[in-house]
Amino acid sequence: MFRKFVLPLLAVVGFTFALYTVFTGAQPVAVSAAVAEPALAPFDDTIAGAGIVEARTQNIAVGTPVAGVVARMCVQVGSQVAAGDPLFQIDDRDRQAELAVRRSALASAEADLARISSLPRAEDLPPARARVLAAETLVADVKNQLALAEGLTDMRAIATQEWDRRKFAVRAAEARLSQEEAELKKLTAGAWKPDLDIARAAVDAANVRVAAQATEIERLTVRAPVDGTVLQVNLRLGEFAPSGTLAQPLLVMGDIATLHVRVDVDENDAWRFRPGAHAVAYVRGNRDLKAEMEFVRVDPYVIPKRSLTGESTERVDTRVLQVIYRFDPKSLSVYVGQQMDVFIDAGGGDAQPSAGKGSGR
């Protein structure tokens, strides 16, 4: 009974289900509506490319010349800064201590120079003059003793040794007088010029060391290189700020009073591009938002195209010519780093109200 009725029935049901599955699977899948309609080329002859919004000064990745712990943050995202304004400061306590040591050495060198420059000391002159007067008195005394001996009528009245002693005493007294007079003259002349030169050189060297240390301390305060806006801050108070080239910059800033768009023109279309050509940029996701752009310059070096992830190690198999345009951010609200669809007039004609022929990707 089971084999006679049930099995054939199951076979018929299975065959029917198979036919239904094949029939429904063969129906075409309805195309989903686009989330946003793509922008249409406004020129009859167009070069299309992807553009990245950047600051007029380009996006400046600010770093620190000296690695260290961040002791003070002076800005935050969105801060408006002028060239030379402090952005952040590295801990400088060790360098401040070294600066104090060098300033002490400078004070010592300046004091030594002042001491040498003030020579002779007023209190040193009277004793020197007194020694000269004493030497003169001694010379007069021994000369008088010698004159008495020479005035004797009988030379035998005095021993030969006494005669010689008196003559040598005169010579010794005269030599002592010459020495004291020379010492007084040296003292009165003041500091010796070579000594002054050495003292001045020591002060100059100490000043240079102080200035060098002050410069080292100044380098610990990272300042804005240009007038602009802080776009990104990847540094916090108390964190260690490394120096050198970093994968993630410590701070990004730039002048966004006027925005630039860096357009990648495929190398196959590079020969069609004319410097100064008119261009229009559309915001991705809304083709009704657009901006007329003014040509700035061409970077005259064709580079490998970077992928949209922004990683420098990822490339696609093509090269691009980078063209820079600018526009007033008041005419279109976009952000630095945002992608835009750019169409460049390759024929020299005026913009058309409807879509024309496009040749870009």
Residue pairs with C-beta under 8 A, 6 or more apart in sequence:
35 285
36 284
36 285
36 286
36 287
37 287
38 287
38 341
39 282
39 287
39 290
39 341
39 343
40 287
40 354
40 355
40 358
41 48
41 343
41 355
41 356
41 357
41 358
41 360
42 280
42 343
42 351
42 352
42 355
42 356
43 278
43 343
43 344
43 345
43 346
43 347
43 349
43 351
43 352
43 356
44 347
44 349
44 352
44 356
44 357
45 345
45 346
45 347
45 349
45 356
45 357
45 359
46 343
46 344
46 345
46 346
46 356
46 357
46 358
46 359
46 360
47 265
47 269
47 272
47 273
47 277
47 343
47 344
47 345
47 346
47 359
47 360
48 341
48 342
48 343
48 344
48 358
48 359
48 360
48 361
49 263
49 264
49 265
49 266
49 269
49 320
49 323
49 342
49 344
49 360
49 361
50 263
50 264
50 339
50 340
50 341
50 342
51 261
51 262
51 263
51 264
51 281
51 325
51 339
51 340
51 341
51 342
52 261
52 262
52 337
52 338
52 339
52 340
53 259
53 260
53 261
53 334
53 335
53 336
53 337
53 338
53 339
53 340
54 254
54 259
54 260
54 261
54 262
54 336
54 337
55 228
55 229
55 231
55 253
55 254
55 255
55 256
55 259
55 260
55 336
56 254
56 255
56 256
56 257
56 258
56 259
56 260
56 326
57 226
57 228
57 254
57 255
58 254
58 260
59 231
59 252
59 253
59 254
59 336
59 337
60 225
60 226
60 228
60 252
60 253
60 254
61 246
61 249
61 250
61 251
61 252
62 87
62 222
62 224
62 225
62 249
62 250
62 251
62 252
62 253
63 222
63 243
63 244
63 245
63 246
63 249
63 250
64 88
64 90
64 220
64 222
64 241
64 242
64 243
64 250
65 219
65 243
66 90
66 216
66 219
66 220
66 243
67 90
67 240
67 241
67 242
67 243
68 90
68 91
68 220
68 240
68 241
69 90
69 91
69 238
69 239
69 240
69 241
70 88
70 89
70 90
70 91
70 235
70 236
70 237
70 238
70 239
70 240
70 241
71 89
71 90
71 91
71 92
71 237
72 86
72 88
72 89
72 237
73 88
73 233
73 235
73 236
73 237
74 85
74 86
74 87
74 88
74 89
75 81
75 85
75 87
75 88
75 230
75 233
75 251
76 230
76 233
77 230
77 231
77 232
77 233
78 229
78 230
79 229
79 230
80 228
80 229
81 87
81 224
81 227
81 228
81 229
81 230
81 253
82 224
82 227
83 223
83 224
83 225
83 226
83 227
84 223
84 224
85 223
85 224
86 221
86 222
86 223
86 224
87 222
87 223
87 224
87 230
87 251
87 253
88 221
88 222
88 235
88 241
88 250
88 251
89 220
89 221
89 222
90 220
90 221
90 222
90 241
91 220
92 217
92 220
95 213
95 216
95 217
95 220
96 217
98 213
99 210
99 213
99 214
99 217
102 206
102 209
102 210
102 213
103 210
105 206
105 209
106 203
106 206
106 207
106 209
106 210
108 206
109 199
109 202
109 203
109 205
109 206
110 203
110 206
112 199
112 202
113 196
113 199
113 200
113 202
113 203
116 191
116 195
116 196
116 199
117 191
117 196
117 199
119 187
119 190
119 191
120 187
120 188
120 189
120 190
124 187
125 184
125 187
125 188
128 180
128 183
128 184
128 187
129 184
131 180
131 183
131 184
132 177
132 180
132 181
132 184
134 180
135 173
135 176
135 177
135 179
135 180
135 181
136 177
138 173
138 176
138 177
139 170
139 173
139 174
139 176
139 177
141 173
142 166
142 169
142 170
142 172
142 173
143 170
143 173
145 166
145 169
146 166
146 167
146 169
146 170
149 158
149 162
149 163
149 166
152 158
155 163
222 251
224 253
226 253
226 254
226 255
227 255
228 253
228 254
228 255
228 256
229 253
229 254
229 255
229 256
230 251
230 252
230 253
231 252
231 253
231 254
231 256
231 336
232 249
232 251
232 252
233 250
233 251
234 248
234 249
234 250
234 251
235 241
235 250
235 251
241 250
254 336
256 329
256 336
257 329
258 326
258 327
258 328
258 329
259 326
259 327
259 328
259 329
259 334
259 336
260 296
260 324
260 325
260 326
261 281
261 293
261 324
261 325
261 326
261 327
261 340
261 342
262 322
262 323
262 324
263 279
263 322
263 323
263 324
263 325
263 342
263 344
264 305
264 320
264 321
264 322
265 273
265 320
265 321
265 322
265 323
265 344
266 305
266 318
266 320
266 360
266 361
267 302
267 318
267 319
267 320
267 321
269 346
269 359
269 360
270 302
270 320
270 321
272 346
272 359
273 298
273 321
273 323
273 344
273 346
274 346
274 348
275 295
275 298
276 295
277 295
277 344
277 345
277 346
277 348
278 292
278 293
278 295
278 344
278 345
278 351
279 292
279 293
279 295
279 325
279 342
279 343
279 344
279 345
280 290
280 291
280 292
280 293
280 342
280 343
280 351
281 290
281 291
281 293
281 325
281 327
281 332
281 340
281 341
281 342
281 343
282 289
282 290
282 340
282 341
282 342
282 343
283 289
283 290
283 332
283 334
283 338
283 340
284 338
284 339
284 340
284 341
287 341
289 332
290 332
291 327
291 328
291 331
291 332
292 327
292 331
293 325
293 326
293 327
293 342
294 325
294 326
294 327
295 323
295 325
296 324
296 325
296 326
297 323
297 324
298 321
298 322
298 323
298 324
299 321
299 322
299 323
299 324
302 319
302 320
302 321
303 319
303 320
303 322
304 315
304 316
304 318
304 319
304 320
305 315
305 316
305 318
305 319
305 320
306 312
306 314
306 315
306 316
307 314
307 315
307 316
308 339
323 344
325 342
334 340
343 358
343 360
345 351
346 359
